[in-house]
């Protein structure tokens, strides 16, 4: 360890300049990037949280949020793990262009889906695809910091070639008596361990984790996967107060308009000296972006909290207040991506 790291500033929240120091392939379409601070930084975050990367892509400012796959128990660097996806503007740009030595600006950390805000005695991590990243961070944290943590990890993937962190997870399972690892594969087999075929079902879950009803469950993956798991557990009689789902990446929730507010209704959104008309079905974020005003909109689904702004006057309706505190809400703060206006509204950008 560099002796300067003992004198590092601690980054807990806000904006920080990062330098990419390493990149490697996890699978054929998944890449991990390790960052350190441009100035020596000790990173402090909750396992399961994400950061927002501020990018400039072809002259356009783009912000995207990525879960930290590293553990805060190893605080002198952070890692994000990114999957190449069809049409993924930011993800594909990073995979194609970000190299060691390049610098980038990040904000955060954010996210209530983490092991500090959610307490548990016995853990069950259910994930699919790149939804494995917060679970990996949580697993690393628990095995680093708590002797004898009781963890059941059940991951779903298309094939053995799509297993992210496979070797590292195997090592955790081998080294820790109370860490069980199982996979559910749509096709193919894993040579060195048993796996379940097809998509996750109550039969495969109960076979892999017989005591699943005694555990606190954390779920992350594509929206159809999470909905299927939630429905499956509800039908099985699981205590849903111990069910926690990472909704980061979901499409924004739709909000039905009151009868008095039709889809053709139009109101005026005032942002300082700027005003712009909005239809009732449009979000505050759409109005802000239409005027080219500065706002960060990383997840666009009411999760990251980057588009927080304050309603000075007027009536609004929100589908998500996930990252807002009770004090924020009482003070009039909203998430622009998840809020529609029901009258003429005046807002202030944070």
C-alpha positions as CSV (number, residue, x, y, z in Angstrom):
1,X,0.0,0.0,0.0
2,X,1.3,3.5,-0.9
3,X,2.1,5.4,2.3
4,X,0.1,8.3,1.1
5,X,-3.1,6.3,1.4
6,X,-2.8,6.4,5.1
7,X,-3.4,10.2,4.8
8,X,-6.2,9.9,2.2
9,X,-9.3,12.0,2.4
10,X,-12.5,10.0,3.0
11,X,-15.1,10.3,0.2
12,X,-18.5,9.7,1.7
13,X,-20.7,11.7,-0.7
14,X,-20.5,14.2,-3.5
15,X,-18.5,14.6,-6.6
16,X,-15.1,13.0,-7.1
17,X,-12.6,12.7,-10.0
18,X,-11.6,9.2,-10.6
19,X,-8.8,7.6,-12.7
20,X,-9.2,4.2,-14.2
21,X,-6.3,2.1,-13.1
22,X,-7.3,-1.3,-14.4
23,X,-9.9,-3.0,-16.6
24,X,-10.6,-6.7,-17.3
25,X,-13.1,-9.0,-18.9
26,X,-15.5,-10.8,-16.6
27,X,-17.3,-12.6,-19.4
28,X,-17.6,-12.1,-23.2
29,X,-19.8,-9.1,-22.8
30,X,-19.1,-7.9,-19.2
31,X,-16.1,-5.7,-18.3
32,X,-15.0,-4.5,-14.8
33,X,-13.2,-1.2,-14.3
34,X,-11.2,-0.3,-11.2
35,X,-10.8,3.3,-10.2
36,X,-8.8,5.3,-7.7
37,X,-9.1,9.0,-6.9
38,X,-7.1,11.5,-8.9
39,X,-6.1,12.7,-5.5
40,X,-5.7,10.0,-2.8
41,X,-9.1,9.0,-1.6
42,X,-10.5,6.5,0.8
43,X,-13.9,5.5,-0.5
44,X,-16.8,5.1,2.0
45,X,-20.1,3.6,0.8
46,X,-22.7,1.0,1.8
47,X,-22.4,-2.4,0.2
48,X,-25.0,-2.5,-2.6
49,X,-25.0,1.2,-3.4
50,X,-24.2,2.7,-6.8
51,X,-22.4,5.8,-8.2
52,X,-23.3,8.0,-11.1
53,X,-20.7,8.5,-13.8
54,X,-20.7,11.9,-15.6
55,X,-19.8,11.4,-19.2
56,X,-19.3,13.4,-22.4
57,X,-20.4,11.3,-25.4
58,X,-20.1,13.0,-28.8
59,X,-20.4,16.4,-27.2
60,X,-23.5,15.5,-25.1
61,X,-23.5,15.3,-21.3
62,X,-24.7,11.9,-20.2
63,X,-25.1,10.6,-16.7
64,X,-25.5,6.9,-15.9
65,X,-25.5,5.0,-12.6
66,X,-23.7,1.7,-11.9
67,X,-23.6,-0.4,-8.9
68,X,-20.3,-0.7,-7.1
69,X,-19.2,-4.4,-7.3
70,X,-16.3,-3.8,-4.9
71,X,-16.6,-3.9,-1.2
72,X,-16.2,-0.9,1.2
73,X,-14.0,-3.2,3.3
74,X,-11.3,-2.6,0.7
75,X,-11.6,1.2,0.5
76,X,-8.7,2.5,-1.6
77,X,-10.3,1.7,-4.9
78,X,-13.8,1.1,-6.3
79,X,-14.9,-1.2,-9.1
80,X,-17.9,-1.0,-11.4
81,X,-18.9,-3.9,-13.6
82,X,-20.6,-3.0,-16.9
83,X,-22.5,-5.2,-19.4
84,X,-22.5,-4.4,-23.1
85,X,-26.2,-4.0,-24.1
86,X,-27.8,-3.4,-27.4
87,X,-28.4,0.3,-27.8
88,X,-26.7,1.1,-24.5
89,X,-25.3,4.5,-25.1
90,X,-23.2,4.9,-21.9
91,X,-22.4,1.3,-21.2
92,X,-21.2,0.6,-24.7
93,X,-19.2,3.8,-24.8
94,X,-17.4,2.9,-21.6
95,X,-16.6,-0.6,-22.7
96,X,-15.3,0.7,-26.0
97,X,-13.4,3.7,-24.9
98,X,-12.5,3.8,-21.2
99,X,-8.9,2.7,-20.6
100,X,-6.4,2.8,-17.7
101,X,-5.1,6.3,-17.3
102,X,-8.4,7.9,-18.3
103,X,-10.2,10.2,-15.8
104,X,-13.9,10.5,-15.2
105,X,-16.2,12.4,-12.8
106,X,-18.5,10.4,-10.4
107,X,-21.2,11.4,-8.0
108,X,-22.8,9.5,-5.2
109,X,-22.9,7.0,-3.6
110,X,-26.7,6.4,-3.6
111,X,-29.2,3.6,-3.0
112,X,-31.2,2.3,-0.1
113,X,-30.7,-1.3,-1.3
114,X,-27.8,-2.0,0.9
115,X,-26.7,-4.0,4.0
116,X,-26.4,-1.0,6.3
117,X,-30.0,0.3,5.8
118,X,-31.5,-3.3,5.7
119,X,-30.6,-5.5,8.7
120,X,-30.6,-9.3,8.5
121,X,-29.3,-12.4,10.4
122,X,-29.4,-14.9,7.5
123,X,-29.1,-13.8,3.9
124,X,-30.5,-15.0,0.6
125,X,-29.2,-13.3,-2.5
126,X,-31.2,-13.9,-5.7
127,X,-29.9,-12.4,-8.9
128,X,-29.9,-12.7,-12.6
129,X,-27.6,-11.3,-15.3
130,X,-25.7,-8.1,-14.3
131,X,-28.0,-7.9,-11.2
132,X,-25.3,-9.9,-9.5
133,X,-23.1,-6.8,-8.9
134,X,-24.7,-5.5,-5.7
135,X,-24.9,-9.1,-4.4
136,X,-21.2,-9.6,-5.0
137,X,-20.3,-6.4,-3.2
138,X,-22.5,-7.5,-0.3
139,X,-21.0,-11.0,-0.2
140,X,-17.5,-9.6,-0.2
141,X,-18.4,-7.2,2.6
142,X,-20.0,-9.8,4.8
143,X,-17.2,-12.4,4.4
144,X,-14.5,-9.7,5.0
145,X,-16.2,-8.2,8.1
146,X,-18.4,-10.7,9.8
147,X,-17.1,-14.2,10.8
148,X,-19.6,-16.9,10.1
149,X,-22.0,-14.8,8.0
150,X,-24.8,-17.1,6.8
151,X,-25.2,-16.5,3.1
152,X,-27.1,-18.4,0.4
153,X,-26.4,-17.1,-3.1
154,X,-28.6,-18.3,-6.0
155,X,-27.8,-16.7,-9.4
156,X,-29.6,-17.2,-12.7
157,X,-27.8,-16.9,-16.0
158,X,-28.2,-17.9,-19.6
159,X,-25.2,-20.2,-19.8
160,X,-21.9,-21.0,-18.1
161,X,-20.2,-18.5,-20.4
162,X,-22.4,-15.7,-18.9
163,X,-21.5,-16.3,-15.2
164,X,-20.0,-13.1,-13.8
165,X,-17.6,-13.4,-10.8
166,X,-17.8,-17.2,-11.0
167,X,-14.3,-18.1,-9.8
168,X,-14.4,-15.4,-7.0
169,X,-17.7,-16.7,-5.8
170,X,-16.5,-20.3,-5.8
171,X,-13.6,-19.2,-3.7
172,X,-15.9,-17.5,-1.2
173,X,-18.0,-20.7,-1.0
174,X,-14.9,-22.9,-0.5
175,X,-13.4,-20.7,2.2
176,X,-16.6,-19.9,4.2
177,X,-18.5,-22.7,5.9
178,X,-21.8,-20.9,5.9
179,X,-21.7,-19.6,2.3
180,X,-23.6,-21.7,-0.2
181,X,-23.5,-21.0,-3.9
182,X,-25.9,-22.3,-6.6
183,X,-26.7,-21.5,-10.2
184,X,-29.8,-21.7,-12.4
185,X,-28.8,-22.0,-16.1
186,X,-31.1,-21.7,-19.1
187,X,-28.7,-23.8,-21.1
188,X,-25.5,-25.8,-20.5
189,X,-23.8,-27.2,-17.4
190,X,-21.0,-26.2,-15.1
191,X,-18.3,-28.8,-15.0
192,X,-17.1,-28.3,-11.4
193,X,-20.4,-28.0,-9.6
194,X,-24.1,-28.9,-9.8
195,X,-26.6,-26.4,-11.2
196,X,-30.3,-26.2,-11.9
197,X,-31.7,-26.1,-15.4
198,X,-34.2,-23.6,-16.8
199,X,-35.4,-20.5,-15.0
200,X,-35.7,-20.1,-11.3
201,X,-38.7,-21.9,-9.7
202,X,-40.0,-22.6,-6.3
203,X,-38.8,-26.2,-6.7
204,X,-35.2,-25.2,-7.6
205,X,-35.1,-22.5,-4.9
206,X,-36.4,-24.9,-2.2
207,X,-33.9,-27.5,-3.3
208,X,-31.0,-25.2,-3.3
209,X,-31.9,-23.2,-0.2
210,X,-34.2,-25.4,2.0
211,X,-34.5,-22.7,4.7
212,X,-35.3,-19.8,2.3
213,X,-38.3,-18.8,4.4
214,X,-36.1,-18.1,7.4
215,X,-33.9,-15.7,5.5
216,X,-34.0,-12.1,4.5
217,X,-34.1,-12.0,0.7
218,X,-32.3,-9.5,-1.6
219,X,-33.3,-9.6,-5.3
220,X,-31.7,-7.8,-8.3
221,X,-31.9,-8.5,-12.0
222,X,-34.0,-7.6,-15.1
223,X,-37.5,-6.4,-14.3
224,X,-39.3,-9.6,-15.6
225,X,-37.0,-11.7,-13.4
226,X,-37.7,-9.6,-10.3
227,X,-41.4,-9.7,-10.9
228,X,-41.4,-13.5,-11.3
229,X,-39.4,-14.0,-8.1
230,X,-41.7,-11.6,-6.2
231,X,-44.8,-13.4,-7.4
232,X,-43.3,-16.8,-6.7
233,X,-42.4,-15.9,-3.1
234,X,-45.8,-14.2,-2.4
235,X,-47.6,-17.4,-3.6
236,X,-45.3,-19.5,-1.4
237,X,-46.3,-17.5,1.7
238,X,-43.0,-15.9,2.3
239,X,-42.9,-13.0,4.8
240,X,-42.6,-10.1,2.3
241,X,-41.5,-7.7,5.0
242,X,-38.1,-9.5,4.6
243,X,-38.1,-9.2,0.8
244,X,-36.0,-6.4,-0.6
245,X,-35.7,-5.6,-4.3
246,X,-33.3,-3.3,-6.2
247,X,-35.5,-1.5,-8.7
248,X,-32.6,0.4,-10.2
249,X,-32.9,0.2,-14.0
250,X,-36.7,-0.4,-14.0
251,X,-38.8,1.7,-16.3
252,X,-40.5,4.6,-14.5
253,X,-43.8,3.8,-12.9
254,X,-46.8,5.2,-14.6
255,X,-49.2,7.3,-12.6
256,X,-52.9,7.4,-13.5
257,X,-54.1,11.0,-13.8
258,X,-57.2,12.2,-11.8
259,X,-60.4,12.4,-13.8
260,X,-60.1,16.2,-13.7
261,X,-56.7,16.0,-15.4
262,X,-56.9,14.6,-18.9
263,X,-54.0,13.6,-21.1
264,X,-54.6,16.7,-23.2
265,X,-54.4,19.1,-20.2
266,X,-51.4,21.4,-20.4
267,X,-49.8,23.4,-17.6
268,X,-46.8,25.8,-17.4
269,X,-43.6,24.7,-15.7
270,X,-41.6,27.7,-14.4
271,X,-37.8,27.1,-13.7
272,X,-36.4,30.4,-12.6
273,X,-36.9,32.8,-15.4
274,X,-37.6,30.0,-17.9
275,X,-41.1,28.7,-18.5
276,X,-42.2,25.7,-20.7
277,X,-45.5,24.1,-21.3
278,X,-46.0,20.5,-20.2
279,X,-48.8,18.1,-20.9
280,X,-50.2,16.2,-17.9
281,X,-48.5,12.9,-19.0
282,X,-45.0,14.5,-19.3
283,X,-42.5,14.5,-16.4
284,X,-40.8,17.5,-14.9
285,X,-37.6,16.1,-16.2
286,X,-38.8,16.3,-19.7
287,X,-39.6,19.9,-19.3
288,X,-36.2,20.7,-17.8
289,X,-34.4,18.9,-20.6
290,X,-36.5,20.5,-23.3
291,X,-35.2,23.8,-22.2
292,X,-31.6,22.5,-22.1
293,X,-31.2,23.3,-18.4
294,X,-28.6,21.6,-16.3
295,X,-29.8,18.5,-14.5
296,X,-28.4,15.1,-13.9
297,X,-30.7,12.2,-14.8
298,X,-28.8,9.0,-14.4
299,X,-31.4,6.2,-13.8
300,X,-34.5,8.0,-15.0
301,X,-36.5,5.7,-12.8
302,X,-36.8,7.4,-9.5
303,X,-34.0,5.5,-7.8
304,X,-30.7,7.3,-8.0
305,X,-31.9,10.7,-6.7
306,X,-29.7,12.7,-9.0
307,X,-32.6,14.7,-10.5
308,X,-33.8,16.0,-7.1
309,X,-35.3,19.5,-7.3
310,X,-37.6,21.7,-5.2
311,X,-41.3,22.6,-5.9
312,X,-41.6,26.3,-4.9
313,X,-45.3,26.5,-5.8
314,X,-48.0,24.4,-7.5
315,X,-49.3,20.9,-7.4
316,X,-47.4,17.8,-8.5
317,X,-47.9,14.0,-8.4
318,X,-44.9,11.6,-7.9
319,X,-44.5,7.9,-8.6
320,X,-41.2,7.6,-6.7
321,X,-39.8,9.3,-3.6
322,X,-37.2,6.5,-3.0
323,X,-34.2,8.6,-2.2
324,X,-35.9,11.5,-0.5
325,X,-35.9,11.8,3.2
326,X,-39.0,12.8,5.2
327,X,-37.4,16.2,5.6
328,X,-36.9,16.5,1.9
329,X,-40.5,15.7,1.1
330,X,-41.8,18.1,3.8
331,X,-39.6,20.8,2.2
332,X,-41.1,20.3,-1.2
333,X,-38.4,18.2,-2.9
334,X,-39.3,15.9,-5.8
335,X,-37.5,13.6,-8.2
336,X,-38.0,15.2,-11.6
337,X,-38.0,12.0,-13.5
338,X,-40.9,10.6,-11.5
339,X,-43.0,13.6,-11.1
340,X,-45.8,15.1,-13.2
341,X,-47.5,18.5,-12.7
342,X,-51.2,18.9,-12.0
343,X,-51.2,22.7,-12.1
344,X,-48.9,25.5,-13.1
345,X,-45.7,24.8,-11.1
346,X,-42.6,26.7,-10.1
347,X,-39.5,24.7,-9.3
348,X,-35.9,25.4,-8.3
349,X,-33.1,23.2,-9.4
350,X,-30.8,21.9,-6.7
